Amino acid sequence: MDTLTLFGLFAVSMMLVTYTLENRSPWMVFLFAIACALGSSYGFLQGAWPFGVVEAIWAVIALKRWLDRRG
């Protein structure tokens, strides 16, 4: 496995864990947004720009959800 693949595995794993724990704390929603941004970066770095775009959109949605939950 190369470094880029490990980075992608980390990003997607972080997305899975933080999404699962979102109900525990608004900070998990924030961490999910960060994980989505990392996933987006991975998509663009890998050359899968549609994946990068979708993950960037998810990051924005999660960030808005975090701001709403902090309320």
C-alpha positions in Angstrom: 0.0 0.0 0.0 1.3 3.4 -0.9 1.0 6.6 1.2 -2.0 7.9 -0.8 -4.0 4.7 -0.3 -3.2 4.8 3.5 -4.4 8.4 3.6 -7.6 7.4 1.8 -8.2 4.5 4.2 -7.7 6.8 7.2 -10.1 9.4 5.8 -12.8 7.0 5.0 -12.4 5.1 8.3 -12.6 8.4 10.2 -15.8 9.3 8.3 -17.3 6.0 9.3 -16.4 6.3 13.0 -17.4 9.9 13.4 -20.7 9.4 11.5 -21.5 6.5 13.8 -20.8 8.6 16.9 -22.6 11.8 15.7 -25.4 11.6 18.3 -23.0 11.6 21.2 -21.6 15.1 20.6 -21.8 18.0 18.2 -18.0 17.7 18.0 -18.4 14.4 16.3 -20.3 16.2 13.5 -17.4 18.6 13.3 -15.0 15.8 13.1 -17.2 14.2 10.4 -16.9 17.4 8.4 -13.1 17.3 8.7 -13.1 13.6 7.7 -15.2 14.5 4.6 -12.8 17.2 3.7 -9.9 14.7 4.0 -11.9 12.3 1.8 -12.4 15.0 -0.7 -8.7 15.7 -0.7 -8.0 12.1 -1.3 -10.5 11.9 -4.2 -8.8 14.9 -5.9 -5.3 13.6 -5.2 -6.2 10.2 -6.6 -7.7 11.7 -9.7 -11.3 10.7 -8.9 -12.6 14.3 -9.1 -16.4 13.3 -8.9 -15.6 11.6 -5.5 -13.7 14.7 -4.4 -16.6 17.0 -5.4 -19.2 14.9 -3.6 -17.1 14.6 -0.4 -16.5 18.4 -0.5 -20.3 18.9 -0.6 -20.7 16.5 2.3 -18.1 18.5 4.3 -20.1 21.7 3.8 -23.3 20.0 4.8 -21.7 18.5 7.9 -20.2 21.9 8.8 -23.6 23.5 8.6 -25.1 20.7 10.7 -22.4 21.3 13.3 -23.1 25.0 13.4 -26.9 24.3 13.8 -26.3 21.8 16.6 -24.0 24.2 18.5 -26.9 26.6 18.4 
